[in-house]
Amino acid sequence: MSDPSRPKGPKIIAITNQKGGVGKTTTAINLGAALAEEGKVVLLVDLDPQGNASTGLGVHREQRGLSTYDLLLEEVPLQDVVRKTDLENLFIAPATTDLSSADIELVSNEKRIFLLHDSLRAPLVADLGYDYVLIDCPPSLNLLTINAMVAAHSVLVPLQSEFFALEGLSQLMLTIREVRQTANKELRIEGVALTMYDARNNLSKQVEADARENLGDLVFSTVIPRNVRVSEAPSFAMPVLTYDPLSKGTTAYRHLARELIARN
């Protein structure tokens, strides 16, 4: 949950799940867009070497220039990496495939798990006017993900409404606890967002029941439905809120954004 003692500056949230295909990047893009629609100034930090969040917000590979690789490994200031998107109030620090080698290059760096922290928590960042910084993590518990957790105030976990979903969550929780004990005592679990939810499917209902029984209030009230419009939007390089403002997916992400704002 949120930390009331957090100093002034943007709320930094790492969006992570080491399991791929759970709606992590989709949630990062659309939650960012929904928060921006609510009038919040949002920076999305793409920390996934695949760069899907960058593509999904219309920043094509040949347009990216400086990236989160430069932010981490070359210590380029955040403001030099950030780009505008087509949405008002939504900005992105894009990723390129250069990040694929970051784990190897970080190993020999003494500050290897604090590099993103030092970039996002720098005094000047508080003056850039962001309300939220969302970090789209890679689908693994590697050094990039650890960097995100050390930099973040909290972690938001997208949880696919399918069999074995909760089993993979235990390792992530252990990692969060370890980071809290060793490198970032402020780190909290912002919440768990159920994704790809099909109300007609008994399995989705069972996963939701199990998640709420085991995790209680950590699970957001909002669930993100399995929705074809949400799946189609990235191929048009836009959030679902822009692609189809009236879709069920759009409505769900708007509700999730409002719930997140209320928690903070």
Secondary structure, 3 states (H helix, E strand, C coil): CCCCCCCCCCEEEEECCCCCCCCHHHHHHHHHHHHHHCCCCEEEEECCCCCHHHHHCCCCHHHCCCCHHHHHHCCCCHHHHCEECCCCCEEEECCCHHHHHHHHHHHCCCCCCCHHHHHHCCHHHHHCCCCEEEEECCCCCCHHHHHHHHHCCEEEEEEECCCCHHHHHHHHHHHHHHHHHHCCCCCEEEEEEEEEECCCCHHHHHHHHHHHHHHHHHEEEEEEECCHHHHHHHHHCCCHHHHCCCCHHHHHHHHHHHHHHHHC
